[in-house]
Structure formats: structure tokens, C-alpha cells
Amino acid sequence: PICVSFPKTLAELTENSDAWCPTPHPDDEKVVVETLSNKGYRIPANPATTTVGQLKERLSLETGYAPQHIALHSGGRNLFDNFTLKNSGISFDSSKTQTQEVLFYISHEIS
């Protein structure tokens, strides 16, 4: 075991907060979308307010595909444009980091 000194006052805790508070993960508050060819996109998004349609619009800028040609799939189901990410069934933890895969494909390329 390693012995560490625990701060005894608020001032000590604040003074050494870097040691007690991990830095945010680079994917916090982003949705990671994977393609069939294993390419990933990291799109900033708030799960409670960003809709699937808004996510498709942002992916459109990254990929060059029109939003209406982009299809997203997660947890065994298609994601619908008017649902928020959270209400669409994508799982997120308390730091708004997604815990479930989102797959991107072009709808007219899948038969």
C-alpha cells in the first residue's frame, strides 16, 4: 500500500485539486461514431439536447454525405432523427460519455 496525505482543510484540497481530480477524458461529451470500415468520428454533443438529426448534420460536414443518406444504428435498432441521443437508446454514463457503440452507414449502400 502507498501512504498518501489526505487534505485536512478546504484550502489544502483546493490547493492540490489536480492530484484529486482526474483530467477529463478527451471523449467526454462527445459521441463516437464508427463506420463499417472502422473509421471513427468524434462529434461534440450533449446527450440530453442533441438530436439524432443534428448528429447527422454534423457527420454530413465530416463525411460529405447528405444527412438524409446517413443512417445510424445502435443497440440493435435504427436511430430516428427527432429523438435526442439519450432518448434514442444510446447509453451514457454520468460524465456524458457514451457506453454503447453507434454505427454509421450510408443507407443506400446497404441492401
N, CA, C and O atoms as a Tinker XYZ file with bonds, in Angstrom:
   444  protein
     1  N      0.830000   -1.203000    0.000000    73     2
     2  CA     0.000000    0.000000    0.000000    64     1     3
     3  C      0.867000    1.258000    0.000000    63     2     4     5
     4  O      1.976000    1.279000    0.535000    81     3
     5  N      0.337000    2.270000   -0.601000    73     3     6
     6  CA     1.021000    3.564000   -0.658000    64     5     7
     7  C      0.334000    4.509000    0.313000    63     6     8     9
     8  O     -0.892000    4.622000    0.328000    81     7
     9  N      1.118000    5.170000    1.104000    73     7    10
    10  CA     0.579000    6.137000    2.054000    64     9    11
    11  C      0.553000    7.514000    1.390000    63    10    12    13
    12  O      1.577000    8.011000    0.922000    81    11
    13  N     -0.619000    8.109000    1.358000    73    11    14
    14  CA    -0.741000    9.464000    0.811000    64    13    15
    15  C     -1.348000   10.357000    1.873000    63    14    16    17
    16  O     -2.160000    9.914000    2.685000    81    15
    17  N     -0.955000   11.598000    1.860000    73    15    18
    18  CA    -1.533000   12.527000    2.830000    64    17    19
    19  C     -2.864000   13.042000    2.288000    63    18    20    21
    20  O     -2.971000   13.468000    1.138000    81    19
    21  N     -3.848000   12.988000    3.137000    73    19    22
    22  CA    -5.177000   13.451000    2.760000    64    21    23
    23  C     -5.339000   14.897000    3.214000    63    22    24    25
    24  O     -5.001000   15.216000    4.354000    81    23
    25  N     -5.847000   15.784000    2.354000    73    23    26
    26  CA    -6.021000   17.189000    2.758000    64    25    27
    27  C     -6.985000   17.297000    3.943000    63    26    28    29
    28  O     -8.009000   16.615000    3.994000    81    27
    29  N     -6.640000   18.153000    4.878000    73    27    30
    30  CA    -7.453000   18.295000    6.088000    64    29    31
    31  C     -8.346000   19.527000    6.056000    63    30    32    33
    32  O     -9.289000   19.634000    6.840000    81    31
    33  N     -8.053000   20.451000    5.158000    73    31    34
    34  CA    -8.862000   21.664000    5.075000    64    33    35
    35  C     -9.278000   21.878000    3.620000    63    34    36    37
    36  O     -8.702000   21.293000    2.702000    81    35
    37  N    -10.282000   22.721000    3.431000    73    35    38
    38  CA   -10.738000   23.056000    2.085000    64    37    39
    39  C     -9.620000   23.729000    1.296000    63    38    40    41
    40  O     -9.468000   23.491000    0.097000    81    39
    41  N     -8.845000   24.564000    1.967000    73    39    42
    42  CA    -7.732000   25.243000    1.301000    64    41    43
    43  C     -6.716000   24.225000    0.775000    63    42    44    45
    44  O     -6.235000   24.360000   -0.350000    81    43
    45  N     -6.387000   23.211000    1.577000    73    43    46
    46  CA    -5.446000   22.182000    1.138000    64    45    47
    47  C     -6.013000   21.383000   -0.039000    63    46    48    49
    48  O     -5.295000   21.051000   -0.983000    81    47
    49  N     -7.295000   21.084000    0.033000    73    47    50
    50  CA    -7.928000   20.333000   -1.046000    64    49    51
    51  C     -7.933000   21.155000   -2.336000    63    50    52    53
    52  O     -7.617000   20.634000   -3.406000    81    51
    53  N     -8.287000   22.423000   -2.238000    73    51    54
    54  CA    -8.317000   23.299000   -3.403000    64    53    55
    55  C     -6.921000   23.506000   -3.966000    63    54    56    57
    56  O     -6.724000   23.517000   -5.181000    81    55
    57  N     -5.970000   23.666000   -3.086000    73    55    58
    58  CA    -4.584000   23.902000   -3.484000    64    57    59
    59  C     -4.018000   22.725000   -4.277000    63    58    60    61
    60  O     -3.228000   22.920000   -5.200000    81    59
    61  N     -4.415000   21.517000   -3.923000    73    59    62
    62  CA    -3.902000   20.317000   -4.580000    64    61    63
    63  C     -4.980000   19.597000   -5.390000    63    62    64    65
    64  O     -4.950000   18.372000   -5.513000    81    63
    65  N     -5.909000   20.337000   -5.930000    73    63    66
    66  CA    -7.046000   19.704000   -6.597000    64    65    67
    67  C     -6.630000   18.885000   -7.809000    63    66    68    69
    68  O     -7.313000   17.917000   -8.143000    81    67
    69  N     -5.548000   19.231000   -8.475000    73    67    70
    70  CA    -5.108000   18.461000   -9.641000    64    69    71
    71  C     -4.804000   17.015000   -9.273000    63    70    72    73
    72  O     -5.021000   16.107000  -10.075000    81    71
    73  N     -4.308000   16.804000   -8.072000    73    71    74
    74  CA    -3.990000   15.445000   -7.648000    64    73    75
    75  C     -5.249000   14.632000   -7.354000    63    74    76    77
    76  O     -5.223000   13.404000   -7.435000    81    75
    77  N     -6.350000   15.302000   -7.013000    73    75    78
    78  CA    -7.566000   14.605000   -6.616000    64    77    79
    79  C     -8.608000   14.524000   -7.723000    63    78    80    81
    80  O     -9.499000   13.675000   -7.683000    81    79
    81  N     -8.499000   15.400000   -8.703000    73    79    82
    82  CA    -9.499000   15.449000   -9.777000    64    81    83
    83  C     -8.851000   15.033000  -11.091000    63    82    84    85
    84  O     -8.002000   15.758000  -11.609000    81    83
    85  N     -9.224000   13.908000  -11.630000    73    83    86
    86  CA    -8.627000   13.500000  -12.901000    64    85    87
    87  C     -9.022000   14.459000  -14.018000    63    86    88    89
    88  O    -10.100000   15.053000  -13.992000    81    87
    89  N     -8.156000   14.597000  -14.972000    73    87    90
    90  CA    -8.475000   15.452000  -16.108000    64    89    91
    91  C     -9.584000   14.785000  -16.918000    63    90    92    93
    92  O     -9.683000   13.559000  -16.948000    81    91
    93  N    -10.409000   15.583000  -17.567000    73    91    94
    94  CA   -11.489000   14.996000  -18.361000    64    93    95
    95  C    -10.927000   14.125000  -19.487000    63    94    96    97
    96  O     -9.862000   14.401000  -20.038000    81    95
    97  N    -11.653000   13.098000  -19.802000    73    95    98
    98  CA   -11.275000   12.239000  -20.926000    64    97    99
    99  C    -11.583000   12.993000  -22.222000    63    98   100   101
   100  O    -12.579000   13.714000  -22.288000    81    99
   101  N    -10.752000   12.840000  -23.246000    73    99   102
   102  CA   -10.988000   13.572000  -24.496000    64   101   103
   103  C    -12.329000   13.247000  -25.159000    63   102   104   105
   104  O    -12.818000   14.039000  -25.965000    81   103
   105  N    -12.928000   12.108000  -24.840000    73   103   106
   106  CA   -14.212000   11.756000  -25.446000    64   105   107
   107  C    -15.413000   12.110000  -24.581000    63   106   108   109
   108  O    -16.546000   11.819000  -24.964000    81   107
   109  N    -15.194000   12.742000  -23.404000    73   107   110
   110  CA   -16.323000   13.193000  -22.598000    64   109   111
   111  C    -17.134000   14.202000  -23.404000    63   110   112   113
   112  O    -16.577000   15.070000  -24.075000    81   111
   113  N    -18.441000   14.076000  -23.330000    73   111   114
   114  CA   -19.386000   14.943000  -24.021000    64   113   115
   115  C    -19.196000   14.923000  -25.536000    63   114   116   117
   116  O    -19.427000   15.922000  -26.217000    81   115
   117  N    -18.770000   13.766000  -26.052000    73   115   118
   118  CA   -18.693000   13.550000  -27.494000    64   117   119
   119  C    -19.346000   12.207000  -27.791000    63   118   120   121
   120  O    -19.350000   11.298000  -26.961000    81   119
   121  N    -19.890000   12.109000  -28.983000    73   119   122
   122  CA   -20.399000   10.833000  -29.446000    64   121   123
   123  C    -19.388000   10.282000  -30.433000    63   122   124   125
   124  O    -19.018000   10.953000  -31.396000    81   123
   125  N    -18.947000    9.069000  -30.193000    73   123   126
   126  CA   -18.008000    8.416000  -31.096000    64   125   127
   127  C    -18.839000    7.547000  -32.033000    63   126   128   129
   128  O    -19.552000    6.644000  -31.594000    81   127
   129  N    -18.737000    7.831000  -33.326000    73   127   130
   130  CA   -19.498000    7.108000  -34.333000    64   129   131
   131  C    -18.513000    6.331000  -35.193000    63   130   132   133
   132  O    -17.576000    6.905000  -35.749000    81   131
   133  N    -18.726000    5.030000  -35.301000    73   131   134
   134  CA   -17.842000    4.158000  -36.082000    64   133   135
   135  C    -18.479000    3.835000  -37.423000    63   134   136   137
   136  O    -19.703000    3.744000  -37.524000    81   135
   137  N    -17.660000    3.662000  -38.453000    73   135   138
   138  CA   -18.146000    3.257000  -39.759000    64   137   139
   139  C    -17.885000    1.771000  -39.960000    63   138   140   141
   140  O    -17.194000    1.141000  -39.159000    81   139
   141  N    -18.437000    1.217000  -41.026000    73   139   142
   142  CA   -18.205000   -0.195000  -41.338000    64   141   143
   143  C    -16.744000   -0.461000  -41.661000    63   142   144   145
   144  O    -16.273000   -1.591000  -41.532000    81   143
   145  N    -16.018000    0.582000  -42.085000    73   143   146
   146  CA   -14.595000    0.422000  -42.409000    64   145   147
   147  C    -13.699000    0.793000  -41.223000    63   146   148   149
   148  O    -12.502000    1.028000  -41.392000    81   147
   149  N    -14.290000    0.844000  -40.013000    73   147   150
   150  CA   -13.566000    1.120000  -38.764000    64   149   151
   151  C    -12.983000    2.522000  -38.673000    63   150   152   153
   152  O    -12.014000    2.740000  -37.946000    81   151
   153  N    -13.551000    3.465000  -39.390000    73   151   154
   154  CA   -13.159000    4.859000  -39.219000    64   153   155
   155  C    -14.081000    5.447000  -38.155000    63   154   156   157
   156  O    -15.279000    5.166000  -38.140000    81   155
   157  N    -13.521000    6.258000  -37.273000    73   155   158
   158  CA   -14.327000    6.835000  -36.207000    64   157   159
   159  C    -14.419000    8.338000  -36.299000    63   158   160   161
   160  O    -13.470000    9.000000  -36.720000    81   159
   161  N    -15.549000    8.876000  -35.910000    73   159   162
   162  CA   -15.761000   10.317000  -35.833000    64   161   163
   163  C    -16.142000   10.652000  -34.394000    63   162   164   165
   164  O    -16.949000    9.951000  -33.784000    81   163
   165  N    -15.573000   11.703000  -33.861000    73   163   166
   166  CA   -15.883000   12.154000  -32.506000    64   165   167
   167  C    -16.580000   13.509000  -32.615000    63   166   168   169
   168  O    -15.967000   14.519000  -32.962000    81   167
   169  N    -17.860000   13.500000  -32.313000    73   167   170
   170  CA   -18.698000   14.679000  -32.504000    64   169   171
   171  C    -19.139000   15.207000  -31.142000    63   170   172   173
   172  O    -19.780000   14.485000  -30.379000    81   171
   173  N    -18.798000   16.479000  -30.823000    73   171   174
   174  CA   -19.279000   17.049000  -29.558000    64   173   175
   175  C    -20.807000   17.060000  -29.525000    63   174   176   177
   176  O    -21.454000   17.481000  -30.484000    81   175
   177  N    -21.367000   16.598000  -28.428000    73   175   178
   178  CA   -22.818000   16.523000  -28.320000    64   177   179
   179  C    -23.237000   16.392000  -26.875000    63   178   180   181
   180  O    -22.565000   15.744000  -26.073000    81   179
   181  N    -24.362000   17.019000  -26.549000    73   179   182
   182  CA   -24.981000   16.856000  -25.241000    64   181   183
   183  C    -26.087000   15.821000  -25.402000    63   182   184   185
   184  O    -27.041000   16.066000  -26.141000    81   183
   185  N    -25.992000   14.680000  -24.739000    73   183   186
   186  CA   -26.968000   13.605000  -24.939000    64   185   187
   187  C    -28.411000   14.019000  -24.675000    63   186   188   189
   188  O    -29.333000   13.492000  -25.297000    81   187
   189  N    -28.609000   14.956000  -23.759000    73   187   190
   190  CA   -29.966000   15.344000  -23.384000    64   189   191
   191  C    -30.605000   16.305000  -24.376000    63   190   192   193
   192  O    -31.831000   16.391000  -24.436000    81   191
   193  N    -29.805000   17.034000  -25.158000    73   191   194
   194  CA   -30.383000   18.049000  -26.039000    64   193   195
   195  C    -30.075000   17.853000  -27.520000    63   194   196   197
   196  O    -30.823000   18.344000  -28.366000    81   195
   197  N    -29.009000   17.155000  -27.853000    73   195   198
   198  CA   -28.661000   16.945000  -29.261000    64   197   199
   199  C    -29.539000   15.844000  -29.835000    63   198   200   201
   200  O    -29.668000   14.771000  -29.246000    81   199
   201  N    -30.144000   16.116000  -30.991000    73   199   202
   202  CA   -30.979000   15.102000  -31.637000    64   201   203
   203  C    -30.142000   14.274000  -32.600000    63   202   204   205
   204  O    -29.046000   14.666000  -33.000000    81   203
   205  N    -30.677000   13.144000  -32.954000    73   203   206
   206  CA   -30.019000   12.282000  -33.943000    64   205   207
   207  C    -29.887000   13.044000  -35.259000    63   206   208   209
   208  O    -28.867000   12.928000  -35.938000    81   207
   209  N    -30.909000   13.826000  -35.628000    73   207   210
   210  CA   -30.853000   14.624000  -36.846000    64   209   211
   211  C    -29.708000   15.631000  -36.822000    63   210   212   213
   212  O    -29.022000   15.823000  -37.826000    81   211
   213  N    -29.501000   16.274000  -35.669000    73   211   214
   214  CA   -28.380000   17.222000  -35.534000    64   213   215
   215  C    -27.043000   16.492000  -35.646000    63   214   216   217
   216  O    -26.098000   17.008000  -36.241000    81   215
   217  N    -26.968000   15.292000  -35.074000    73   215   218
   218  CA   -25.745000   14.499000  -35.179000    64   217   219
   219  C    -25.466000   14.157000  -36.643000    63   218   220   221
   220  O    -24.318000   14.214000  -37.085000    81   219
   221  N    -26.504000   13.804000  -37.391000    73   219   222
   222  CA   -26.343000   13.501000  -38.810000    64   221   223
   223  C    -25.858000   14.728000  -39.579000    63   222   224   225
   224  O    -25.029000   14.610000  -40.482000    81   223
   225  N    -26.375000   15.907000  -39.220000    73   223   226
   226  CA   -25.921000   17.137000  -39.888000    64   225   227
   227  C    -24.438000   17.369000  -39.639000    63   226   228   229
   228  O    -23.711000   17.747000  -40.558000    81   227
   229  N    -23.981000   17.151000  -38.419000    73   227   230
   230  CA   -22.559000   17.320000  -38.104000    64   229   231
   231  C    -21.709000   16.268000  -38.818000    63   230   232   233
   232  O    -20.621000   16.571000  -39.308000    81   231
   233  N    -22.208000   15.038000  -38.875000    73   231   234
   234  CA   -21.493000   13.987000  -39.599000    64   233   235
   235  C    -21.437000   14.293000  -41.094000    63   234   236   237
   236  O    -20.468000   13.946000  -41.769000    81   235
   237  N    -22.467000   14.933000  -41.596000    73   235   238
   238  CA   -22.501000   15.316000  -43.004000    64   237   239
   239  C    -21.334000   16.241000  -43.344000    63   238   240   241
   240  O    -20.722000   16.118000  -44.405000    81   239
   241  N    -21.037000   17.159000  -42.442000    73   239   242
   242  CA   -19.910000   18.075000  -42.658000    64   241   243
   243  C    -18.581000   17.323000  -42.670000    63   242   244   245
   244  O    -17.668000   17.686000  -43.411000    81   243
   245  N    -18.474000   16.280000  -41.853000    73   243   246
   246  CA   -17.238000   15.496000  -41.757000    64   245   247
   247  C    -17.060000   14.537000  -42.937000    63   246   248   249
   248  O    -15.944000   14.309000  -43.405000    81   247
   249  N    -18.179000   13.980000  -43.407000    73   247   250
   250  CA   -18.094000   12.899000  -44.386000    64   249   251
   251  C    -18.388000   13.324000  -45.817000    63   250   252   253
   252  O    -17.950000   12.659000  -46.755000    81   251
   253  N    -19.123000   14.421000  -46.004000    73   251   254
   254  CA   -19.519000   14.841000  -47.347000    64   253   255
   255  C    -20.820000   14.206000  -47.823000    63   254   256   257
   256  O    -21.308000   14.546000  -48.900000    81   255
   257  N    -21.396000   13.286000  -47.039000    73   255   258
   258  CA   -22.673000   12.686000  -47.393000    64   257   259
   259  C    -23.808000   13.578000  -46.896000    63   258   260   261
   260  O    -23.691000   14.219000  -45.852000    81   259
   261  N    -24.896000   13.615000  -47.645000    73   259   262
   262  CA   -26.073000   14.380000  -47.230000    64   261   263
   263  C    -26.688000   13.718000  -45.997000    63   262   264   265
   264  O    -26.690000   12.492000  -45.886000    81   263
   265  N    -27.212000   14.531000  -45.063000    73   263   266
   266  CA   -27.786000   13.945000  -43.836000    64   265   267
   267  C    -28.867000   12.900000  -44.115000    63   266   268   269
   268  O    -28.977000   11.923000  -43.375000    81   267
   269  N    -29.659000   13.085000  -45.158000    73   267   270
   270  CA   -30.727000   12.124000  -45.450000    64   269   271
   271  C    -30.199000   10.784000  -45.957000    63   270   272   273
   272  O    -30.946000    9.807000  -46.010000    81   271
   273  N    -28.913000   10.728000  -46.331000    73   271   274
   274  CA   -28.308000    9.464000  -46.761000    64   273   275
   275  C    -27.566000    8.756000  -45.625000    63   274   276   277
   276  O    -27.123000    7.618000  -45.776000    81   275
   277  N    -27.439000    9.436000  -44.498000    73   275   278
   278  CA   -26.733000    8.860000  -43.357000    64   277   279
   279  C    -27.729000    8.106000  -42.484000    63   278   280   281
   280  O    -28.796000    8.620000  -42.146000    81   279
   281  N    -27.365000    6.892000  -42.129000    73   279   282
   282  CA   -28.173000    6.103000  -41.201000    64   281   283
   283  C    -27.302000    5.769000  -39.998000    63   282   284   285
   284  O    -26.117000    5.473000  -40.146000    81   283
   285  N    -27.889000    5.818000  -38.816000    73   283   286
   286  CA   -27.178000    5.488000  -37.579000    64   285   287
   287  C    -27.898000    4.330000  -36.901000    63   286   288   289
   288  O    -29.126000    4.247000  -36.900000    81   287
   289  N    -27.106000    3.450000  -36.333000    73   287   290
   290  CA   -27.625000    2.228000  -35.728000    64   289   291
   291  C    -26.928000    2.035000  -34.382000    63   290   292   293
   292  O    -25.710000    2.190000  -34.285000    81   291
   293  N    -27.690000    1.700000  -33.352000    73   291   294
   294  CA   -27.097000    1.460000  -32.036000    64   293   295
   295  C    -28.000000    0.557000  -31.223000    63   294   296   297
   296  O    -29.224000    0.684000  -31.260000    81   295
   297  N    -27.390000   -0.350000  -30.494000    73   295   298
   298  CA   -28.166000   -1.213000  -29.610000    64   297   299
   299  C    -29.198000   -2.063000  -30.329000    63   298   300   301
   300  O    -30.251000   -2.366000  -29.768000    81   299
   301  N    -28.908000   -2.450000  -31.565000    73   299   302
   302  CA   -29.826000   -3.301000  -32.304000    64   301   303
   303  C    -30.974000   -2.589000  -32.979000    63   302   304   305
   304  O    -31.917000   -3.232000  -33.440000    81   303
   305  N    -30.912000   -1.267000  -33.047000    73   303   306
   306  CA   -32.020000   -0.537000  -33.688000    64   305   307
   307  C    -31.512000    0.700000  -34.425000    63   306   308   309
   308  O    -30.438000    1.231000  -34.141000    81   307
   309  N    -32.332000    1.135000  -35.386000    73   307   310
   310  CA   -32.040000    2.366000  -36.107000    64   309   311
   311  C    -32.377000    3.556000  -35.219000    63   310   312   313
   312  O    -33.285000    3.484000  -34.391000    81   311
   313  N    -31.645000    4.647000  -35.393000    73   311   314
   314  CA   -31.881000    5.855000  -34.604000    64   313   315
   315  C    -32.665000    6.857000  -35.448000    63   314   316   317
   316  O    -32.320000    7.107000  -36.602000    81   315
   317  N    -33.713000    7.423000  -34.873000    73   315   318
   318  CA   -34.608000    8.319000  -35.599000    64   317   319
   319  C    -34.251000    9.782000  -35.354000    63   318   320   321
   320  O    -33.890000   10.165000  -34.241000    81   319
   321  N    -34.353000   10.582000  -36.391000    73   319   322
   322  CA   -33.869000   11.963000  -36.404000    64   321   323
   323  C    -34.411000   12.843000  -35.284000    63   322   324   325
   324  O    -33.670000   13.663000  -34.743000    81   323
   325  N    -35.674000   12.695000  -34.925000    73   323   326
   326  CA   -36.275000   13.638000  -33.979000    64   325   327
   327  C    -36.045000   13.276000  -32.510000    63   326   328   329
   328  O    -36.458000   14.028000  -31.627000    81   327
   329  N    -35.405000   12.156000  -32.233000    73   327   330
   330  CA   -35.116000   11.760000  -30.855000    64   329   331
   331  C    -33.802000   12.377000  -30.401000    63   330   332   333
   332  O    -32.875000   12.528000  -31.197000    81   331
   333  N    -33.719000   12.735000  -29.114000    73   331   334
   334  CA   -32.420000   13.140000  -28.570000    64   333   335
   335  C    -31.552000   11.886000  -28.466000    63   334   336   337
   336  O    -32.060000   10.765000  -28.484000    81   335
   337  N    -30.247000   12.085000  -28.358000    73   335   338
   338  CA   -29.352000   10.936000  -28.267000    64   337   339
   339  C    -29.702000   10.062000  -27.078000    63   338   340   341
   340  O    -29.710000    8.835000  -27.175000    81   339
   341  N    -29.994000   10.710000  -25.946000    73   339   342
   342  CA   -30.331000    9.958000  -24.728000    64   341   343
   343  C    -31.634000    9.170000  -24.910000    63   342   344   345
   344  O    -31.722000    8.011000  -24.504000    81   343
   345  N    -32.642000    9.801000  -25.521000    73   343   346
   346  CA   -33.940000    9.145000  -25.697000    64   345   347
   347  C    -33.943000    8.141000  -26.841000    63   346   348   349
   348  O    -34.885000    7.360000  -26.975000    81   347
   349  N    -32.908000    8.155000  -27.660000    73   347   350
   350  CA   -32.856000    7.212000  -28.781000    64   349   351
   351  C    -32.378000    5.834000  -28.336000    63   350   352   353
   352  O    -32.449000    4.873000  -29.101000    81   351
   353  N    -31.896000    5.739000  -27.116000    73   351   354
   354  CA   -31.461000    4.444000  -26.595000    64   353   355
   355  C    -29.963000    4.296000  -26.463000    63   354   356   357
   356  O    -29.489000    3.253000  -26.012000    81   355
   357  N    -29.196000    5.316000  -26.846000    73   355   358
   358  CA   -27.743000    5.255000  -26.670000    64   357   359
   359  C    -27.450000    5.426000  -25.183000    63   358   360   361
   360  O    -27.980000    6.338000  -24.549000    81   359
   361  N    -26.628000    4.576000  -24.634000    73   359   362
   362  CA   -26.296000    4.641000  -23.212000    64   361   363
   363  C    -25.153000    5.616000  -22.964000    63   362   364   365
   364  O    -24.171000    5.633000  -23.706000    81   363
   365  N    -25.282000    6.426000  -21.919000    73   363   366
   366  CA   -24.258000    7.369000  -21.489000    64   365   367
   367  C    -24.060000    7.216000  -19.996000    63   366   368   369
   368  O    -25.004000    6.908000  -19.269000    81   367
   369  N    -22.820000    7.433000  -19.527000    73   367   370
   370  CA   -22.598000    7.397000  -18.085000    64   369   371
   371  C    -22.769000    8.803000  -17.517000    63   370   372   373
   372  O    -23.155000    9.722000  -18.239000    81   371
   373  N    -22.486000    8.971000  -16.238000    73   371   374
   374  CA   -22.740000   10.251000  -15.566000    64   373   375
   375  C    -21.882000   11.392000  -16.089000    63   374   376   377
   376  O    -22.250000   12.554000  -15.913000    81   375
   377  N    -20.749000   11.105000  -16.729000    73   375   378
   378  CA   -19.921000   12.181000  -17.279000    64   377   379
   379  C    -20.253000   12.438000  -18.745000    63   378   380   381
   380  O    -19.478000   13.077000  -19.457000    81   379
   381  N    -21.408000   11.941000  -19.197000    73   379   382
   382  CA   -21.890000   12.118000  -20.566000    64   381   383
   383  C    -20.987000   11.431000  -21.584000    63   382   384   385
   384  O    -20.907000   11.850000  -22.738000    81   383
   385  N    -20.312000   10.377000  -21.149000    73   383   386
   386  CA   -19.503000    9.577000  -22.058000    64   385   387
   387  C    -20.353000    8.400000  -22.508000    63   386   388   389
   388  O    -20.938000    7.694000  -21.687000    81   387
   389  N    -20.414000    8.198000  -23.813000    73   387   390
   390  CA   -21.255000    7.108000  -24.314000    64   389   391
   391  C    -20.647000    5.764000  -23.956000    63   390   392   393
   392  O    -19.429000    5.590000  -23.936000    81   391
   393  N    -21.526000    4.829000  -23.676000    73   391   394
   394  CA   -21.075000    3.493000  -23.290000    64   393   395
   395  C    -21.604000    2.436000  -24.254000    63   394   396   397
   396  O    -21.569000    1.240000  -23.965000    81   395
   397  N    -22.088000    2.891000  -25.388000    73   395   398
   398  CA   -22.687000    1.978000  -26.352000    64   397   399
   399  C    -22.283000    2.402000  -27.750000    63   398   400   401
   400  O    -22.268000    3.593000  -28.061000    81   399
   401  N    -21.955000    1.437000  -28.594000    73   399   402
   402  CA   -21.489000    1.728000  -29.947000    64   401   403
   403  C    -22.589000    2.356000  -30.813000    63   402   404   405
   404  O    -23.759000    1.980000  -30.736000    81   403
   405  N    -22.176000    3.320000  -31.634000    73   403   406
   406  CA   -23.056000    3.884000  -32.649000    64   405   407
   407  C    -22.379000    3.620000  -33.988000    63   406   408   409
   408  O    -21.221000    3.985000  -34.194000    81   407
   409  N    -23.113000    2.984000  -34.894000    73   407   410
   410  CA   -22.567000    2.621000  -36.193000    64   409   411
   411  C    -23.149000    3.526000  -37.272000    63   410   412   413
   412  O    -24.356000    3.763000  -37.317000    81   411
   413  N    -22.277000    4.026000  -38.135000    73   411   414
   414  CA   -22.635000    4.926000  -39.225000    64   413   415
   415  C    -22.603000    4.134000  -40.528000    63   414   416   417
   416  O    -21.651000    3.396000  -40.778000    81   415
   417  N    -23.622000    4.278000  -41.351000    73   415   418
   418  CA   -23.552000    3.720000  -42.686000    64   417   419
   419  C    -24.383000    4.588000  -43.614000    63   418   420   421
   420  O    -25.211000    5.385000  -43.174000    81   419
   421  N    -24.144000    4.417000  -44.912000    73   419   422
   422  CA   -24.895000    5.156000  -45.922000    64   421   423
   423  C    -26.074000    4.284000  -46.311000    63   422   424   425
   424  O    -25.904000    3.157000  -46.776000    81   423
   425  N    -27.266000    4.816000  -46.116000    73   423   426
   426  CA   -28.465000    3.989000  -46.212000    64   425   427
   427  C    -28.634000    3.329000  -47.583000    63   426   428   429
   428  O    -29.110000    2.196000  -47.648000    81   427
   429  N    -28.269000    3.987000  -48.665000    73   427   430
   430  CA   -28.476000    3.381000  -49.986000    64   429   431
   431  C    -27.372000    2.378000  -50.356000    63   430   432   433
   432  O    -27.465000    1.727000  -51.396000    81   431
   433  N    -26.327000    2.244000  -49.520000    73   431   434
   434  CA   -25.271000    1.272000  -49.794000    64   433   435
   435  C    -25.506000   -0.063000  -49.095000    63   434   436   437
   436  O    -24.778000   -1.026000  -49.339000    81   435
   437  N    -26.499000   -0.128000  -48.243000    73   435   438
   438  CA   -26.825000   -1.352000  -47.522000    64   437   439
   439  C    -28.111000   -1.932000  -48.113000    63   438   440   441
   440  O    -29.117000   -1.231000  -48.221000    81   439
   441  N    -28.080000   -3.188000  -48.488000    73   439   442
   442  CA   -29.303000   -3.789000  -49.054000    64   441   443
   443  C    -29.767000   -4.932000  -48.179000    63   442   444
   444  O    -30.777000   -5.569000  -48.479000    81   443
